[in-house]
C-alpha cells in the first residue's frame, strides 16, 4: 500500500478519520477502490463504511445508470 502525506490547515475543522473517509468515499464513487478497499483505508467494516456513504453524498450503488437500465430490462425479460 502506498503512503501519502497531506498538509491540511489547522483552521479546517475535521479530524484525520474524517479526511480519510472523504478520500475513501470519493475514490469508491469514482470506481478507483472497491468497497472493501475503501473500508480498509478508513479502518471500518464494509457495512460501517456503506452506512456512512450517504453522509458524504456518495451512493452505495457504484455503477452508471445505464447499467441499472440494462439490469431492469434483463429482469423484465426473465420475469414470470
N, CA and C atoms as an extended XYZ file, in Angstrom:
240
Properties=species:S:1:pos:R:3:atomname:S:1:resname:S:1:resid:I:1 pbc="F F F"
N         0.843       -1.178        0.000 N   UNK     1
C         0.000        0.000        0.000 CA  UNK     1
C         0.891        1.244        0.000 C   UNK     1
N         0.469        2.226       -0.746 N   UNK     2
C         1.212        3.471       -0.873 CA  UNK     2
C         0.844        4.412        0.278 C   UNK     2
N         1.787        5.223        0.726 N   UNK     3
C         1.550        6.208        1.777 CA  UNK     3
C         1.710        7.601        1.195 C   UNK     3
N         0.754        8.474        1.518 N   UNK     4
C         0.856        9.877        1.105 CA  UNK     4
C         0.726       10.760        2.336 C   UNK     4
N         1.276       11.946        2.251 N   UNK     5
C         1.174       12.925        3.322 CA  UNK     5
C         0.436       14.135        2.783 C   UNK     5
N        -0.562       14.582        3.535 N   UNK     6
C        -1.354       15.746        3.135 CA  UNK     6
C        -1.277       16.781        4.248 C   UNK     6
N        -0.918       17.982        3.892 N   UNK     7
C        -0.890       19.071        4.860 CA  UNK     7
C        -2.202       19.825        4.790 C   UNK     7
N        -2.969       19.760        5.875 N   UNK     8
C        -4.271       20.419        5.949 CA  UNK     8
C        -4.162       21.550        6.962 C   UNK     8
N        -4.601       22.746        6.597 N   UNK     9
C        -4.512       23.871        7.534 CA  UNK     9
C        -5.220       23.560        8.858 C   UNK     9
N        -4.667       24.064        9.938 N   UNK    10
C        -5.265       23.866       11.263 CA  UNK    10
C        -6.660       24.451       11.358 C   UNK    10
N        -6.972       25.395       10.491 N   UNK    11
C        -8.287       26.051       10.544 CA  UNK    11
C        -9.404       25.173        9.986 C   UNK    11
N        -9.037       24.104        9.277 N   UNK    12
C       -10.039       23.185        8.738 CA  UNK    12
C       -10.516       22.296        9.872 C   UNK    12
N       -11.846       22.271       10.061 N   UNK    13
C       -12.422       21.602       11.223 CA  UNK    13
C       -12.854       20.172       10.924 C   UNK    13
N       -11.899       19.257       10.812 N   UNK    14
C       -12.182       17.826       10.784 CA  UNK    14
C       -10.937       17.061       11.180 C   UNK    14
N       -11.146       15.850       11.643 N   UNK    15
C       -10.016       15.047       12.109 CA  UNK    15
C        -9.495       14.120       11.001 C   UNK    15
N        -8.450       13.394       11.316 N   UNK    16
C        -7.815       12.509       10.334 CA  UNK    16
C        -8.782       11.466        9.807 C   UNK    16
N        -9.615       10.903       10.680 N   UNK    17
C       -10.564        9.862       10.276 CA  UNK    17
C       -11.563       10.415        9.265 C   UNK    17
N       -12.025       11.636        9.490 N   UNK    18
C       -12.976       12.252        8.555 CA  UNK    18
C       -12.301       12.542        7.213 C   UNK    18
N       -11.053       12.977        7.240 N   UNK    19
C       -10.324       13.224        5.993 CA  UNK    19
C       -10.168       11.926        5.208 C   UNK    19
N        -9.824       10.843        5.906 N   UNK    20
C        -9.705        9.542        5.241 CA  UNK    20
C       -11.039        9.104        4.660 C   UNK    20
N       -12.133        9.342        5.386 N   UNK    21
C       -13.452        8.955        4.900 CA  UNK    21
C       -13.809        9.743        3.645 C   UNK    21
N       -13.472       11.024        3.619 N   UNK    22
C       -13.738       11.841        2.435 CA  UNK    22
C       -12.970       11.304        1.219 C   UNK    22
N       -11.722       10.972        1.435 N   UNK    23
C       -10.889       10.455        0.346 CA  UNK    23
C       -11.396        9.087       -0.111 C   UNK    23
N       -11.641        8.205        0.849 N   UNK    24
C       -12.080        6.845        0.520 CA  UNK    24
C       -13.435        6.852       -0.182 C   UNK    24
N       -14.357        7.687        0.291 N   UNK    25
C       -15.690        7.714       -0.325 CA  UNK    25
C       -15.620        8.246       -1.751 C   UNK    25
N       -14.776        9.225       -1.992 N   UNK    26
C       -14.638        9.767       -3.348 CA  UNK    26
C       -13.965        8.745       -4.277 C   UNK    26
N       -12.948        8.057       -3.781 N   UNK    27
C       -12.288        7.039       -4.592 CA  UNK    27
C       -13.230        5.875       -4.887 C   UNK    27
N       -14.086        5.531       -3.920 N   UNK    28
C       -15.097        4.497       -4.150 CA  UNK    28
C       -16.094        4.963       -5.204 C   UNK    28
N       -16.556        6.208       -5.078 N   UNK    29
C       -17.524        6.768       -6.024 CA  UNK    29
C       -16.972        6.760       -7.446 C   UNK    29
N       -15.699        7.048       -7.601 N   UNK    30
C       -15.058        7.098       -8.916 CA  UNK    30
C       -14.670        5.720       -9.439 C   UNK    30
N       -14.885        4.676       -8.619 N   UNK    31
C       -14.553        3.325       -9.050 CA  UNK    31
C       -13.082        2.982       -8.929 C   UNK    31
N       -12.334        3.787       -8.220 N   UNK    32
C       -10.901        3.540       -8.043 CA  UNK    32
C       -10.633        2.537       -6.930 C   UNK    32
N       -11.561        2.431       -5.960 N   UNK    33
C       -11.454        1.470       -4.866 CA  UNK    33
C       -12.732        0.655       -4.780 C   UNK    33
N       -12.593       -0.607       -4.418 N   UNK    34
C       -13.774       -1.413       -4.117 CA  UNK    34
C       -14.285       -0.995       -2.736 C   UNK    34
N       -15.471       -1.452       -2.383 N   UNK    35
C       -15.995       -1.124       -1.059 CA  UNK    35
C       -15.079       -1.689        0.027 C   UNK    35
N       -14.535       -2.878       -0.199 N   UNK    36
C       -13.620       -3.472        0.778 CA  UNK    36
C       -12.334       -2.674        0.939 C   UNK    36
N       -11.772       -2.228       -0.177 N   UNK    37
C       -10.546       -1.430       -0.131 CA  UNK    37
C       -10.793       -0.088        0.548 C   UNK    37
N       -11.916        0.536        0.227 N   UNK    38
C       -12.244        1.834        0.829 CA  UNK    38
C       -12.462        1.690        2.331 C   UNK    38
N       -13.179        0.643        2.725 N   UNK    39
C       -13.420        0.401        4.148 CA  UNK    39
C       -12.104        0.154        4.882 C   UNK    39
N       -11.221       -0.621        4.268 N   UNK    40
C        -9.916       -0.903        4.876 CA  UNK    40
C        -9.099        0.376        5.034 C   UNK    40
N        -9.149        1.245        4.036 N   UNK    41
C        -8.426        2.515        4.100 CA  UNK    41
C        -8.836        3.328        5.320 C   UNK    41
N       -10.123        3.307        5.619 N   UNK    42
C       -10.653        4.091        6.741 CA  UNK    42
C       -10.561        3.321        8.064 C   UNK    42
N       -10.390        2.007        7.978 N   UNK    43
C       -10.334        1.200        9.194 CA  UNK    43
C       -11.708        0.812        9.706 C   UNK    43
N       -12.651        0.623        8.784 N   UNK    44
C       -14.020        0.258        9.131 CA  UNK    44
C       -14.383       -1.074        8.480 C   UNK    44
N       -15.461       -1.681        8.977 N   UNK    45
C       -16.013       -2.840        8.285 CA  UNK    45
C       -16.694       -2.345        7.017 C   UNK    45
N       -16.950       -3.259        6.088 N   UNK    46
C       -17.655       -2.874        4.859 CA  UNK    46
C       -19.024       -2.288        5.184 C   UNK    46
N       -19.732       -2.919        6.107 N   UNK    47
C       -21.066       -2.441        6.479 CA  UNK    47
C       -21.041       -1.037        7.062 C   UNK    47
N       -20.093       -0.789        7.958 N   UNK    48
C       -19.991        0.545        8.574 CA  UNK    48
C       -19.644        1.598        7.527 C   UNK    48
N       -18.739        1.240        6.603 N   UNK    49
C       -18.373        2.171        5.539 CA  UNK    49
C       -19.586        2.507        4.675 C   UNK    49
N       -20.324        1.463        4.275 N   UNK    50
C       -21.506        1.680        3.433 CA  UNK    50
C       -22.549        2.546        4.141 C   UNK    50
N       -22.703        2.358        5.449 N   UNK    51
C       -23.664        3.166        6.208 CA  UNK    51
C       -23.290        4.643        6.223 C   UNK    51
N       -22.002        4.934        6.181 N   UNK    52
C       -21.545        6.331        6.237 CA  UNK    52
C       -21.535        7.037        4.886 C   UNK    52
N       -21.625        6.296        3.800 N   UNK    53
C       -21.521        6.912        2.476 CA  UNK    53
C       -22.542        8.018        2.243 C   UNK    53
N       -23.756        7.834        2.705 N   UNK    54
C       -24.797        8.839        2.479 CA  UNK    54
C       -24.418       10.190        3.083 C   UNK    54
N       -23.766       10.182        4.234 N   UNK    55
C       -23.383       11.446        4.862 CA  UNK    55
C       -22.287       12.173        4.076 C   UNK    55
N       -21.652       11.468        3.135 N   UNK    56
C       -20.659       12.082        2.251 CA  UNK    56
C       -21.217       12.254        0.838 C   UNK    56
N       -22.539       12.108        0.715 N   UNK    57
C       -23.262       12.288       -0.543 CA  UNK    57
C       -22.738       11.372       -1.654 C   UNK    57
N       -22.457       10.127       -1.265 N   UNK    58
C       -21.994        9.106       -2.210 CA  UNK    58
C       -23.003        7.972       -2.176 C   UNK    58
N       -23.421        7.529       -3.331 N   UNK    59
C       -24.379        6.439       -3.429 CA  UNK    59
C       -23.706        5.097       -3.167 C   UNK    59
N       -24.417        4.227       -2.500 N   UNK    60
C       -23.946        2.863       -2.276 CA  UNK    60
C       -23.850        2.125       -3.602 C   UNK    60
N       -24.740        2.457       -4.525 N   UNK    61
C       -24.766        1.824       -5.839 CA  UNK    61
C       -23.731        2.491       -6.718 C   UNK    61
N       -22.649        1.799       -6.926 N   UNK    62
C       -21.496        2.376       -7.587 CA  UNK    62
C       -21.375        1.907       -9.032 C   UNK    62
N       -22.422        2.143       -9.819 N   UNK    63
C       -22.319        1.864      -11.246 CA  UNK    63
C       -23.248        2.800      -12.001 C   UNK    63
N       -22.970        3.026      -13.263 N   UNK    64
C       -23.717        4.013      -14.044 CA  UNK    64
C       -25.192        3.648      -14.184 C   UNK    64
N       -26.015        4.666      -14.369 N   UNK    65
C       -27.449        4.443      -14.536 CA  UNK    65
C       -27.740        3.599      -15.768 C   UNK    65
N       -26.889        3.664      -16.776 N   UNK    66
C       -27.086        2.832      -17.970 CA  UNK    66
C       -27.020        1.348      -17.606 C   UNK    66
N       -26.147        0.988      -16.659 N   UNK    67
C       -26.087       -0.400      -16.200 CA  UNK    67
C       -27.374       -0.785      -15.485 C   UNK    67
N       -27.906        0.124      -14.707 N   UNK    68
C       -29.160       -0.140      -13.998 CA  UNK    68
C       -30.295       -0.337      -14.997 C   UNK    68
N       -30.353        0.514      -16.016 N   UNK    69
C       -31.383        0.371      -17.055 CA  UNK    69
C       -31.294       -0.999      -17.727 C   UNK    69
N       -30.083       -1.422      -18.025 N   UNK    70
C       -29.876       -2.727      -18.660 CA  UNK    70
C       -30.285       -3.862      -17.711 C   UNK    70
N       -29.963       -3.726      -16.432 N   UNK    71
C       -30.335       -4.745      -15.441 CA  UNK    71
C       -31.858       -4.854      -15.322 C   UNK    71
N       -32.552       -3.714      -15.324 N   UNK    72
C       -34.009       -3.726      -15.234 CA  UNK    72
C       -34.601       -4.395      -16.476 C   UNK    72
N       -34.079       -4.073      -17.640 N   UNK    73
C       -34.563       -4.683      -18.886 CA  UNK    73
C       -34.332       -6.190      -18.859 C   UNK    73
N       -33.174       -6.624      -18.381 N   UNK    74
C       -32.897       -8.061      -18.284 CA  UNK    74
C       -33.845       -8.736      -17.310 C   UNK    74
N       -34.134       -8.072      -16.194 N   UNK    75
C       -35.034       -8.643      -15.203 CA  UNK    75
C       -36.434       -8.811      -15.787 C   UNK    75
N       -36.863       -7.848      -16.598 N   UNK    76
C       -38.180       -7.944      -17.227 CA  UNK    76
C       -38.243       -9.117      -18.201 C   UNK    76
N       -37.140       -9.364      -18.905 N   UNK    77
C       -37.079      -10.482      -19.847 CA  UNK    77
C       -37.226      -11.823      -19.151 C   UNK    77
N       -36.798      -11.901      -17.919 N   UNK    78
C       -36.813      -13.178      -17.207 CA  UNK    78
C       -37.880      -13.254      -16.128 C   UNK    78
N       -38.750      -12.265      -16.034 N   UNK    79
C       -39.804      -12.308      -15.018 CA  UNK    79
C       -40.905      -13.275      -15.441 C   UNK    79
N       -41.595      -13.765      -14.454 N   UNK    80
C       -42.682      -14.749      -14.720 CA  UNK    80
C       -43.978      -14.039      -15.024 C   UNK    80
